Amino acid sequence: MPIYEFQCTKCGQRSEKLCKMNESGEDMVCPRCGEKSLQRMVSAFACPGVRGGQDGCSGCKGGNCSSCH
């Protein structure tokens, strides 16, 4: 199952959730404001490099490029 990124339509809070491929987010609840109806966002995906993903961005200390963008 993939990890999807969702954004609250009320307060703008972004959150991630491991869910089924067809999950739309309309029945999810915002962790910040409690509003129902999150919108699934288009987000990048991870692809390991030659050394298991640690040869990308020089600012990444743990090999997780999402931490520096």
C-alpha positions as CSV (number, residue, x, y, z in Angstrom):
1,M,0.0,0.0,0.0
2,P,1.3,3.5,-0.9
3,I,1.7,6.5,1.4
4,Y,-0.5,9.3,0.2
5,E,-0.4,13.0,1.1
6,F,-3.6,14.7,1.9
7,Q,-4.5,18.4,2.6
8,C,-7.4,19.7,4.6
9,T,-9.8,21.9,2.6
10,K,-10.5,24.0,5.7
11,C,-7.2,24.8,7.5
12,G,-4.6,23.6,4.8
13,Q,-2.9,21.1,7.1
14,R,-1.0,18.4,5.2
15,S,-0.7,14.9,6.5
16,E,0.3,11.5,5.2
17,K,-1.4,8.1,5.4
18,L,-0.7,4.6,4.3
19,C,-3.8,3.6,2.5
20,K,-5.4,1.7,-0.4
21,M,-4.6,2.9,-4.0
22,N,-8.2,4.2,-4.5
23,E,-8.4,6.2,-1.2
24,S,-9.7,9.6,-2.0
25,G,-9.6,11.2,1.5
26,E,-13.2,12.4,1.5
27,D,-14.0,10.3,4.7
28,M,-10.8,11.2,6.5
29,V,-10.6,13.7,9.4
30,C,-7.9,16.4,9.6
31,P,-5.5,15.8,12.6
32,R,-5.4,19.6,13.3
33,C,-8.9,21.0,13.0
34,G,-11.1,17.8,12.9
35,E,-12.7,18.8,9.6
36,K,-13.9,15.9,7.5
37,S,-13.1,15.8,3.8
38,L,-9.3,15.9,3.0
39,Q,-8.1,16.2,-0.6
40,R,-5.5,13.8,-1.9
41,M,-2.4,15.7,-3.2
42,V,-0.1,14.9,-6.1
43,S,3.3,14.2,-4.6
44,A,6.7,12.9,-5.6
45,F,7.7,9.3,-5.0
46,A,11.0,7.9,-3.7
47,C,13.3,6.0,-6.0
48,P,16.5,4.6,-4.5
49,G,19.7,5.4,-6.2
50,V,22.9,3.4,-6.7
51,R,23.6,3.4,-2.9
52,G,20.1,2.9,-1.7
53,G,18.9,6.5,-2.1
54,Q,21.8,8.1,-0.3
55,D,23.5,9.5,-3.4
56,G,20.9,12.3,-4.0
57,C,20.7,15.7,-2.4
58,S,23.9,16.7,-0.5
59,G,21.8,18.3,2.3
60,C,20.2,14.9,3.3
61,K,21.9,13.4,6.3
62,G,19.7,10.3,6.5
63,G,19.1,9.7,2.8
64,N,15.6,11.1,3.0
65,C,15.4,13.9,0.4
66,S,11.9,15.0,1.5
67,S,13.5,16.4,4.7
68,C,15.4,19.1,2.8
69,H,12.7,20.3,0.4
